[in-house]
Amino acid sequence: MHISENVSLREHNSFGFDISAEYFFSAKSLAEIQEVLQWRQKHNKPLLVLGGGSNTVFTRNVTGLVLHVAIDELTTDENENDINVHAGAGVNWHQLVKQTVFSGQYGLENLALIPGNAGAAPIQNIGAYGKELCDNLISVDVLHRETGETATLSNKECDFGYRHSLFKTPAGADFIVLGIHMRLSPQDKPVITYQALQNAMQNTPPTACEVFDQVCRLRQSKLPDPKVIGNAGSFFKNPVIPCQQVDALRKEYPDLPVYPHSEAECKLPAAWLIDRAGWKGHRSGDVGVHSQQALVLVNHGGGNGQQIAILADEIQKDVTQRYQIHLEREPTIY
Ligand SMILES: Cc1cc2nc3c(=O)[nH]c(=O)nc-3n(C[C@H](O)[C@H](O)[C@H](O)COP(=O)(O)OP(=O)(O)OC[C@H]3O[C@@H](n4cnc5c(N)ncnc54)[C@H](O)[C@@H]3O)c2cc1C
């Protein structure tokens, strides 16, 4: 086992920040993870688990060990009605979506082109265009970083919500995801409840492959490519607030878009709130808010994570002051 020292993480975070890890190890199997965790315990080093780095903002160099989970096994078990797919945590998410959809295994088409790896997908229950991971997820294989015990957590045990799961809470923060089990379908019946997707489809009902292609087109037209301009996708969650508060806000902002969430709560588009507050296209030195997408903070090149954190803070304070709404950050800030 070779653990590298003083490794640049520039290629391991989608903001492209040039920070370094004191120790770095890319593990391709459970055995390798167990071995490196023993090393870490023996040397008493802090641990940071990393996938593709597309939802992580590094504000400083990493002290301790960065464990890059790179288990890339992919297995499929098919019967007449169901297709069970098991993806190792290191499998690239978009490649997994593409491979399944174009092999007649349907269900993940709406989640095309989300960067990152399968192991991070349950952490925030990735979602887009009317679907979330939890709609197809059966269970998650995990390893406890302190006890070394392995377990399989059911969908219910993962306690999924909007960009939320058990893994984001103290009760689940010590689990390392080894792989995920998903149930896909041989029936080509895509979900097109998301209005913008429905409007963009030419054929009704569309095939899952058509939905995949359309989602890719929509995303490419709306979201900046991290390879061109560093970013972590949406930086803030869409806030969920009591509907009573919406009524009051609508008096001042009659054009405020509102989406139903539950009987008593509504979801508001964070992008609208930020845009309306005048932040779209704002630039502070080498970081800023994307000119087309107010929810995306960007590194224009030469920026760093601290500058992003300061900008995010300013936006949050301004939004709170204007609308009395707290915006929650989506990426993990290190
Ligand atoms: C351009 C762009 C568009 C995006 N669009 C979407 C979108 O539409 N919907 C959406 O939900 N997200 C979106 N994201 C966010 C991101 O792609 C997802 O959250 C993705 O799942 C992150 O995967 P990753 O492997 O890069 O995670 P990382 O950034 O490596 O990790 C994210 C978090 O998960 C933890 N983690 C990673 N792997 C493991 C593991 N094996 N075990 C335990 N913990 C782990 C990390 O410690 C960290 O806290 C977008 C990001 C970008 C850059």
PDBQT file of the ligand as one rigid body, heavy atoms in Angstrom, charges set to zero:
ROOT
HETATM    1  C1  LIG A 401     -21.945  21.429 -12.761  1.00  0.00    +0.000 C 
HETATM    2  C2  LIG A 401     -22.552  20.695 -11.595  1.00  0.00    +0.000 A 
HETATM    3  C3  LIG A 401     -23.884  20.325 -11.637  1.00  0.00    +0.000 A 
HETATM    4  C4  LIG A 401     -24.456  19.637 -10.562  1.00  0.00    +0.000 A 
HETATM    5  N1  LIG A 401     -25.783  19.288 -10.627  1.00  0.00    +0.000 NA
HETATM    6  C5  LIG A 401     -26.368  18.611  -9.612  1.00  0.00    +0.000 A 
HETATM    7  C6  LIG A 401     -27.735  18.226  -9.691  1.00  0.00    +0.000 A 
HETATM    8  O1  LIG A 401     -28.425  18.464 -10.678  1.00  0.00    +0.000 OA
HETATM    9  N2  LIG A 401     -28.282  17.588  -8.632  1.00  0.00    +0.000 N 
HETATM   10  C7  LIG A 401     -27.543  17.271  -7.518  1.00  0.00    +0.000 A 
HETATM   11  O2  LIG A 401     -28.105  16.671  -6.586  1.00  0.00    +0.000 OA
HETATM   12  N3  LIG A 401     -26.250  17.620  -7.423  1.00  0.00    +0.000 NA
HETATM   13  C8  LIG A 401     -25.625  18.276  -8.440  1.00  0.00    +0.000 A 
HETATM   14  N4  LIG A 401     -24.313  18.640  -8.352  1.00  0.00    +0.000 N 
HETATM   15  C9  LIG A 401     -23.560  18.329  -7.136  1.00  0.00    +0.000 C 
HETATM   16  C10 LIG A 401     -22.716  17.036  -7.228  1.00  0.00    +0.000 C 
HETATM   17  O3  LIG A 401     -22.460  16.678  -8.541  1.00  0.00    +0.000 OA
HETATM   18  C11 LIG A 401     -23.370  15.871  -6.507  1.00  0.00    +0.000 C 
HETATM   19  O4  LIG A 401     -23.613  16.193  -5.163  1.00  0.00    +0.000 OA
HETATM   20  C12 LIG A 401     -22.515  14.609  -6.572  1.00  0.00    +0.000 C 
HETATM   21  O5  LIG A 401     -23.211  13.517  -6.006  1.00  0.00    +0.000 OA
HETATM   22  C13 LIG A 401     -21.178  14.773  -5.851  1.00  0.00    +0.000 C 
HETATM   23  O6  LIG A 401     -20.372  13.654  -6.173  1.00  0.00    +0.000 OA
HETATM   24  P1  LIG A 401     -18.818  13.668  -5.904  1.00  0.00    +0.000 P 
HETATM   25  O7  LIG A 401     -18.350  12.252  -6.056  1.00  0.00    +0.000 OA
HETATM   26  O8  LIG A 401     -18.145  14.659  -6.762  1.00  0.00    +0.000 OA
HETATM   27  O9  LIG A 401     -18.793  14.112  -4.377  1.00  0.00    +0.000 OA
HETATM   28  P2  LIG A 401     -17.642  14.784  -3.517  1.00  0.00    +0.000 P 
HETATM   29  O10 LIG A 401     -17.596  16.246  -3.767  1.00  0.00    +0.000 OA
HETATM   30  O11 LIG A 401     -16.379  14.024  -3.673  1.00  0.00    +0.000 OA
HETATM   31  O12 LIG A 401     -18.223  14.523  -2.050  1.00  0.00    +0.000 OA
HETATM   32  C14 LIG A 401     -19.397  15.175  -1.637  1.00  0.00    +0.000 C 
HETATM   33  C15 LIG A 401     -19.669  14.792  -0.169  1.00  0.00    +0.000 C 
HETATM   34  O13 LIG A 401     -19.882  13.382  -0.087  1.00  0.00    +0.000 OA
HETATM   35  C16 LIG A 401     -18.901  12.766   0.749  1.00  0.00    +0.000 C 
HETATM   36  N5  LIG A 401     -18.521  11.500   0.091  1.00  0.00    +0.000 N 
HETATM   37  C17 LIG A 401     -18.089  11.326  -1.170  1.00  0.00    +0.000 A 
HETATM   38  N6  LIG A 401     -17.901  10.014  -1.410  1.00  0.00    +0.000 NA
HETATM   39  C18 LIG A 401     -18.221   9.359  -0.279  1.00  0.00    +0.000 A 
HETATM   40  C19 LIG A 401     -18.213   7.983   0.111  1.00  0.00    +0.000 A 
HETATM   41  N7  LIG A 401     -17.846   7.000  -0.723  1.00  0.00    +0.000 N 
HETATM   42  N8  LIG A 401     -18.589   7.676   1.385  1.00  0.00    +0.000 NA
HETATM   43  C20 LIG A 401     -18.963   8.645   2.256  1.00  0.00    +0.000 A 
HETATM   44  N9  LIG A 401     -18.978   9.949   1.951  1.00  0.00    +0.000 NA
HETATM   45  C21 LIG A 401     -18.619  10.307   0.687  1.00  0.00    +0.000 A 
HETATM   46  C22 LIG A 401     -17.737  13.749   0.815  1.00  0.00    +0.000 C 
HETATM   47  O14 LIG A 401     -17.003  13.587   2.041  1.00  0.00    +0.000 OA
HETATM   48  C23 LIG A 401     -18.472  15.071   0.744  1.00  0.00    +0.000 C 
HETATM   49  O15 LIG A 401     -18.984  15.417   2.011  1.00  0.00    +0.000 OA
HETATM   50  C24 LIG A 401     -23.677  19.320  -9.415  1.00  0.00    +0.000 A 
HETATM   51  C25 LIG A 401     -22.325  19.690  -9.380  1.00  0.00    +0.000 A 
HETATM   52  C26 LIG A 401     -21.759  20.358 -10.463  1.00  0.00    +0.000 A 
HETATM   53  C27 LIG A 401     -20.302  20.721 -10.416  1.00  0.00    +0.000 C 
ENDROOT
TORSDOF 0
